[in-house]
Amino acid sequence: MDFKKRMDELIDKGITASRDLWGKAKETARDLSQKGILTVEVNQLERQAQAELARLGTHVYDALVNRKQAALDTEDAELRKYLEKIQDLRSKIEQREEELRKLKQ
């Protein structure tokens, strides 16, 4: 085999290897960015859930202490609103965490 053919083959192999490496690097970067985005979303949802829990606590405190109610009715519209919002946030957190687990595998 002459020198030119060898050099052409080496260059072709180098180009193929570079493409493979570039493809793997892009895939890794995409995975890392998706993981980062999901982690940020989970943190934001957890903060929102904490805020809703604080609002729920304030509502319960107000009802039991300030309005001197003996108990809260589960049909209380405001109470239901907080409970539904917290459940919705909890569901979203679980969904994002599941997506994160799948990406880590």
Secondary structure, DSSP 8 states (H G I E B T S, - for coil): --HHHHHHHHHHHHHHHHHHHHHHHHHHHHHHHHHHHHHHHHHHHHHHHHHHHHHHHHHHHIIIIIS--SS--TT-HHHHHHHHHHHHHHHHHHHHHHHHHHHH-
